[in-house]
Structures are given as structure tokens and as C-alpha cells.
Amino acid sequence: MIEYLKQNAPHDCIEKKYDKNSLIIDEYEKTTTLYYVVDGVISVEILNEGKRYISSFILQNDFFGLDSFSTFKQKEHSIRVISEQATIFSISKEMLLHSLNKVPHYYELLLTNFADIFQRHYSYFNFLHLPSTERIKQALIYLSDHIGILTVTDQLELPKFITQEILSKFCRTSQSRISISLNELQKTGWLLKKKVPITLN
């Protein structure tokens, strides 16, 4: 679909590289653009009681900027790069809809991607009620399923940008609690390595 858009609307498509911590969409900024992650990992950040949390991750081959379809005049989240780099493709909502009207079957692909993103987001909230260590364990399983790297010894290693700080924002707890829980998980043998890159046994 991306190749189709590049061919049919080359002047309206932008592909840009972002460095780590770059803000792609600012908080409260209502975008009129749809984005696609060519490579890299992005986080959705929300501000809650003065603290900044990660509500979900946007992964390679995901679309974001869904608020461009919303009737709300503003939003309360920002989109930030957390991997070392990310390549993002963007196109205006109007041009996207105009191009897809010519090839309607691409709508199914787009809607499937939206549904998958929402499903991941909803499953995240299922673990917020768990005790801290179990919550962190579930977060590590979630991340390893989606962005884990299989080592030569068949362990799952998380990318180096998944730090205790990132985990604390995602699990909505303190970094000290993350450190204690990682230590507990390593002692049980479930976690092979608690320092970056965090490695599951």
C-alpha cells in the first residue's frame, strides 16, 4: 500500500528519519496527517498527575495519527521516538483517502492495522491491576513478543532502548521498583540478564 501511495501521490508523500527522543507529534497537536512506521519503535506518551507515562508502543509497519479522523478538537498525548532512529512515512489524510478510493481493497489493510493497534492497547490495560513484579514480567513478555531479538543461544533479548526508565513509564511505577522486580525475576531464573540489553531465559 505504501508503494502504491508513493507512485500515485509522490509529491504528497514524505519519508523522514528521526533520532531518538524526537517528538513527532506534540501533546495537544491535532494532526491532519497519517503516519506509517517504516522502521523503529515509537511511544505514545500521556501526562497523568504530573507524570509522563507510556500508554502504548507503535511498532514497525504500524500506522499512527489516527486522531486525524477524530471529531475531537485536541488530544492529550504525544508521539515520541524511543529507538535509536526511526524512519517515518507520512501523507495527508485527504490525499490518503483520495488515493485509496481508487483501490478500495487497501482500506481493509488499513482498518486491520488500526484494529491490531487498538487490540494491543486494550491488552495493555489488562495488566495494570497486577502486583508490580507480575506487571513488569507481563510487560517484558509483551515487548519480547513484538520486538524481542532471538540470540544464538535461543534467548529473547530486548533492544537496548528498552531501559528501566522506559519500563517504569510503561508499567506506571518507579525505577527503583523496576530494579527490585528485575532482580527478583533474575533470582528465579526467569530473567537471564537484568541490565540492558534485558534478556529473558
Buried (B, 14 or more C-beta within 10 A) or exposed (E): BBEEBBEBBEEBBEEEEBEBEBEBBEBEBEBEBBBBBBEBBBBBBBEEEEEEBBBBBBBBEBBBBBBBEEEEEEBEBBBBBBBEEBBBBBBBBEBBEEBBEEEEEBEEEBEEBBEBBEEBEEEBEEBEEBEBBEBBBBBBBBBBEEBBEEEEEEBBBBBEBBBBEBBBBBBBBEEEBBBBBBEBBBEEEEBBBBEBBBBBB
